[in-house]
Amino acid sequence: MGKSRSNVLFLKSLEKRLARRHVPQALAEAEGLLVHFGDVDRLSFFTGDRALTKRARKKVEGALRARSKGVPFAHLLGETEFYGRHFQVTKDVLIPRPETELLVEEALKVLESVASPKVLDVGTGSGCIAVSLAMERPDCKVTALDSSAKALRATRHNIRSYHLGRRIRLLKSDLFGRLSGKERHFWDVIVSNPPYVPAEDFPTLSKEVLSEPRLALDGGPKGLSVIRRILSEAPLFLKPGGWLLMEIGKGQSNVLREEIEEREVFLGVRFVKDYAGIERVLAVRRQEKSL
């Protein structure tokens, strides 16, 4: 049997086994495991220029078993792609989701009219939002906050990978707690992907989701505890007319719309739907009057 045929048959075997475990995108993940753990590039694998060694096959098989048991694909590889860039992910940070790219896109839209903007990323995790905004807007300065020292190690690695150490400041902070008095009414845009999974939903979550840090997922009752804290505190730190953008969970928009309109702190509220039609990004603008 030729090397190319042997390689492809092994790939198909991996795909079928992942599919039986209901792993989404089984073929793409099978290829990813082969390239990462098989020490072979995709072209050489398919042309048969290189056959997988027995040692490489064992490594791939071990990764497959871990994936089948619910270990996230990104954790196996130690990285994932977000907004066209690669980011290190560890078990201490939330794995970036495609939905969060909508948050970056909306932030870039509101920043179009702001020169040399100052951006605050609350609960930065891997730093994917902060890095993406800094890369897309070279004139902006970003401060990224997270309450987890372990998460900030991953953030720091990703910031250094893109040579952004002078443009992104990191602070260990529970939401806005570490900001100074000088930073009140200071920020043009505040962005956040806060914990928003309802605490009552945790018994129904998959092993894969539960392998991620609970601190980054658990939004308390109905998933709204941290979101409400941010809505309450953010106006003190936004410039008049500044924007707050947050990712939210399914079914939370109606409750949040009523609460925001009752407070009359923000100029209206709008929601951006994700690809599944879920109102996923909340966008509000602070009143021009002083608070």
C-alpha positions as CSV (number, residue, x, y, z in Angstrom):
1,M,0.0,0.0,0.0
2,G,1.4,3.4,-0.9
3,K,2.2,6.0,1.7
4,S,-0.5,8.4,0.4
5,R,-3.3,5.7,0.6
6,S,-2.1,4.6,4.0
7,N,-2.2,8.2,5.3
8,V,-5.7,8.8,4.0
9,L,-7.1,5.6,5.4
10,F,-5.7,6.5,8.8
11,L,-7.3,10.0,8.5
12,K,-10.7,8.5,7.5
13,S,-10.5,6.1,10.5
14,L,-9.9,9.1,12.8
15,E,-12.8,11.0,11.3
16,K,-15.2,8.1,11.7
17,R,-14.2,7.6,15.4
18,L,-14.7,11.3,16.1
19,A,-18.0,11.4,14.3
20,R,-19.3,8.5,16.4
21,R,-18.5,10.6,19.5
22,H,-20.6,13.4,17.9
23,V,-17.6,15.7,17.6
24,P,-18.5,18.6,15.3
25,Q,-16.3,19.1,12.2
26,A,-14.9,15.6,12.6
27,L,-12.8,15.7,9.4
28,A,-11.3,19.1,10.2
29,E,-10.4,18.1,13.7
30,A,-9.0,14.7,12.5
31,E,-6.7,16.6,10.1
32,G,-5.7,19.1,12.8
33,L,-4.7,16.3,15.2
34,L,-2.7,14.6,12.5
35,V,-0.8,17.7,11.5
36,H,-0.2,18.8,15.1
37,F,0.7,15.4,16.7
38,G,1.9,13.6,13.7
39,D,4.7,16.0,13.0
40,V,3.8,16.2,9.3
41,D,2.6,19.1,7.2
42,R,-0.7,18.7,5.3
43,L,0.8,18.7,1.8
44,S,3.4,16.0,2.7
45,F,0.7,13.9,4.4
46,F,-1.7,13.9,1.4
47,T,0.9,13.5,-1.3
48,G,2.5,10.6,0.6
49,D,5.9,12.3,0.7
50,R,6.0,11.3,4.3
51,A,4.3,8.4,6.1
52,L,3.4,8.7,9.8
53,T,5.9,6.9,12.0
54,K,4.6,4.4,14.7
55,R,5.5,7.0,17.4
56,A,3.5,9.7,15.6
57,R,0.5,7.4,15.2
58,K,0.6,6.7,19.0
59,K,0.6,10.4,19.8
60,V,-2.3,11.0,17.4
61,E,-4.2,8.1,18.9
62,G,-3.6,9.4,22.4
63,A,-4.9,12.8,21.4
64,L,-7.9,11.2,19.8
65,R,-8.8,9.4,23.0
66,A,-8.6,12.6,25.0
67,R,-10.8,14.4,22.4
68,S,-13.3,11.6,22.5
69,K,-13.5,12.0,26.3
70,G,-14.4,15.6,26.0
71,V,-11.1,17.5,26.1
72,P,-11.6,20.6,24.0
73,F,-9.8,20.5,20.6
74,A,-8.2,23.9,21.4
75,H,-6.8,22.6,24.7
76,L,-5.2,19.6,22.9
77,L,-3.5,21.9,20.4
78,G,-2.8,24.6,23.0
79,E,-4.1,27.3,20.6
80,T,-7.0,28.4,18.5
81,E,-7.8,30.9,15.8
82,F,-9.7,34.1,16.4
83,Y,-10.3,37.0,14.0
84,G,-7.7,35.5,11.6
85,R,-5.0,35.2,14.2
86,H,-3.7,32.4,16.4
87,F,-3.9,32.6,20.2
88,Q,-2.5,30.4,22.9
89,V,-5.3,28.9,25.1
90,T,-4.8,27.1,28.4
91,K,-7.2,25.4,30.8
92,D,-7.3,28.8,32.7
93,V,-8.9,30.8,29.9
94,L,-12.2,30.6,28.0
95,I,-11.7,29.3,24.5
96,P,-12.6,32.1,22.1
97,R,-15.8,31.5,20.1
98,P,-16.7,32.7,16.7
99,E,-19.6,34.7,18.2
100,T,-17.1,36.9,20.0
101,E,-15.8,38.1,16.7
102,L,-19.0,40.0,16.4
103,L,-18.1,41.9,19.5
104,V,-14.8,42.9,17.9
105,E,-16.5,43.9,14.7
106,E,-19.0,46.1,16.6
107,A,-16.3,47.7,18.6
108,L,-14.4,48.6,15.4
109,K,-17.5,50.2,14.0
110,V,-18.0,52.5,16.9
111,L,-14.3,53.3,16.9
112,E,-14.3,54.5,13.3
113,S,-15.2,58.0,14.4
114,V,-12.7,58.1,17.3
115,A,-9.1,59.2,16.9
116,S,-6.5,57.6,19.1
117,P,-9.1,55.8,21.1
118,K,-8.8,54.5,24.6
119,V,-10.3,51.0,25.0
120,L,-10.9,49.0,28.2
121,D,-11.3,45.2,27.9
122,V,-13.0,43.8,31.1
123,G,-12.4,40.1,31.7
124,T,-9.9,39.7,29.0
125,G,-9.1,36.0,29.4
126,S,-6.9,35.0,26.5
127,G,-6.6,38.6,25.4
128,C,-8.1,37.8,22.0
129,I,-10.4,40.9,22.0
130,A,-7.7,43.3,23.3
131,V,-5.1,42.0,20.8
132,S,-7.6,42.0,17.9
133,L,-8.6,45.6,18.5
134,A,-5.0,46.7,18.9
135,M,-4.0,45.0,15.7
136,E,-6.9,46.4,13.7
137,R,-6.5,49.9,15.1
138,P,-2.8,50.7,15.5
139,D,-3.7,54.1,17.0
140,C,-5.6,52.8,20.0
141,K,-4.3,52.1,23.5
142,V,-5.9,49.2,25.4
143,T,-6.1,48.3,29.1
144,A,-7.1,44.7,29.7
145,L,-8.4,43.5,33.1
146,D,-8.9,40.0,34.5
147,S,-9.3,38.7,38.1
148,S,-7.3,35.5,37.4
149,A,-3.5,35.6,37.6
150,K,-3.4,32.3,35.8
151,A,-5.5,33.7,32.9
152,L,-3.2,36.7,32.7
153,R,-0.2,34.5,32.0
154,A,-1.9,33.4,28.8
155,T,-2.9,37.0,28.0
156,R,0.6,38.2,28.4
157,H,1.9,35.4,26.1
158,N,-0.5,36.4,23.4
159,I,0.3,40.1,23.8
160,R,4.0,39.4,23.4
161,S,3.4,37.2,20.4
162,Y,2.0,40.2,18.5
163,H,4.6,42.7,20.0
164,L,1.9,44.7,21.7
165,G,3.5,45.1,25.1
166,R,3.7,48.9,24.8
167,R,0.1,49.3,23.6
168,I,-1.8,46.9,25.9
169,R,-1.6,47.3,29.6
170,L,-2.6,44.4,31.8
171,L,-4.1,44.7,35.3
172,K,-5.2,42.0,37.7
173,S,-8.6,43.4,38.7
174,D,-12.1,42.2,39.6
175,L,-14.0,44.2,37.0
176,F,-13.2,47.9,37.5
177,G,-11.7,47.5,41.0
178,R,-8.1,48.3,40.2
179,L,-8.7,51.4,38.0
180,S,-7.6,54.7,39.4
181,G,-9.7,57.8,40.0
182,K,-8.0,59.4,37.0
183,E,-9.6,56.8,34.8
184,R,-13.1,57.8,35.6
185,H,-14.9,59.2,32.6
186,F,-11.8,58.2,30.6
187,W,-12.6,55.4,28.2
188,D,-14.0,55.8,24.7
189,V,-15.1,52.2,24.5
190,I,-15.5,49.4,27.1
191,V,-15.8,45.9,25.8
192,S,-16.5,42.7,27.7
193,N,-17.2,39.0,27.2
194,P,-18.4,38.4,30.7
195,P,-19.5,35.2,32.3
196,Y,-23.2,34.8,31.3
197,V,-24.0,31.1,31.6
198,P,-26.9,30.7,34.1
199,A,-25.7,29.0,37.2
200,E,-28.8,26.8,37.0
201,D,-27.7,25.4,33.6
202,F,-24.4,23.9,34.8
203,P,-25.8,20.4,35.4
204,T,-26.8,20.3,31.7
205,L,-23.5,21.4,30.3
206,S,-21.2,19.0,28.3
207,K,-17.9,17.8,29.7
208,E,-16.2,19.9,27.0
209,V,-17.7,23.1,28.3
210,L,-17.2,22.2,31.9
211,S,-13.5,21.7,31.3
212,E,-13.2,25.5,30.9
213,P,-12.8,27.7,33.9
214,R,-16.1,28.2,35.7
215,L,-15.0,31.7,36.7
216,A,-15.2,32.6,33.0
217,L,-18.6,30.9,32.5
218,D,-20.8,31.3,35.6
219,G,-22.9,34.3,35.4
220,G,-24.9,33.6,38.5
221,P,-28.8,33.3,38.5
222,K,-30.1,33.6,35.0
223,G,-26.5,34.5,33.9
224,L,-27.0,38.1,34.6
225,S,-25.0,38.9,37.8
226,V,-21.8,40.0,36.2
227,I,-23.5,41.7,33.3
228,R,-25.6,43.8,35.7
229,R,-22.4,44.8,37.7
230,I,-20.8,46.0,34.5
231,L,-23.9,47.9,33.4
232,S,-23.9,49.6,36.8
233,E,-20.3,50.5,37.1
234,A,-19.3,51.2,33.4
235,P,-20.9,54.6,33.2
236,L,-18.5,55.9,35.9
237,F,-15.6,55.0,33.6
238,L,-16.9,55.9,30.2
239,K,-16.5,59.3,28.6
240,P,-19.7,61.1,28.0
241,G,-20.9,59.6,24.7
242,G,-18.6,56.6,25.2
243,W,-19.7,53.1,24.2
244,L,-20.2,49.9,26.2
245,L,-20.3,46.6,24.2
246,M,-20.9,43.2,25.8
247,E,-21.5,39.7,24.7
248,I,-24.6,38.2,26.2
249,G,-26.4,34.9,26.3
250,K,-29.5,33.5,24.7
251,G,-32.8,35.0,26.0
252,Q,-31.1,37.7,28.1
253,S,-31.8,40.7,25.7
254,N,-35.4,41.4,26.7
255,V,-34.7,41.6,30.4
256,L,-31.6,43.7,29.8
257,R,-33.4,46.1,27.5
258,E,-36.1,46.8,30.1
259,E,-33.5,47.4,32.9
260,I,-31.3,49.7,30.7
261,E,-34.3,51.8,29.6
262,E,-35.5,52.2,33.2
263,R,-32.2,53.6,34.4
264,E,-31.9,56.3,31.7
265,V,-28.1,56.2,31.9
266,F,-27.6,55.2,28.3
267,L,-28.8,56.6,25.1
268,G,-31.0,53.7,24.1
269,V,-29.9,50.1,23.5
270,R,-29.4,47.9,20.5
271,F,-28.5,44.2,20.1
272,V,-26.6,42.5,17.3
273,K,-27.7,39.0,16.3
274,D,-25.2,36.2,15.7
275,Y,-25.3,33.7,12.9
276,A,-28.0,31.7,14.7
277,G,-30.3,34.7,15.1
278,I,-29.6,35.1,18.8
279,E,-29.2,38.7,20.1
280,R,-25.6,38.2,21.1
281,V,-23.9,41.7,21.4
282,L,-25.4,44.4,23.5
283,A,-24.3,48.0,22.5
284,V,-25.2,51.1,24.6
285,R,-23.9,54.6,24.6
286,R,-23.4,56.7,27.7
287,Q,-25.5,59.9,28.1
288,E,-23.6,63.1,27.4
289,K,-24.6,64.6,30.7
290,S,-22.2,64.1,33.7
291,L,-23.0,61.3,36.2
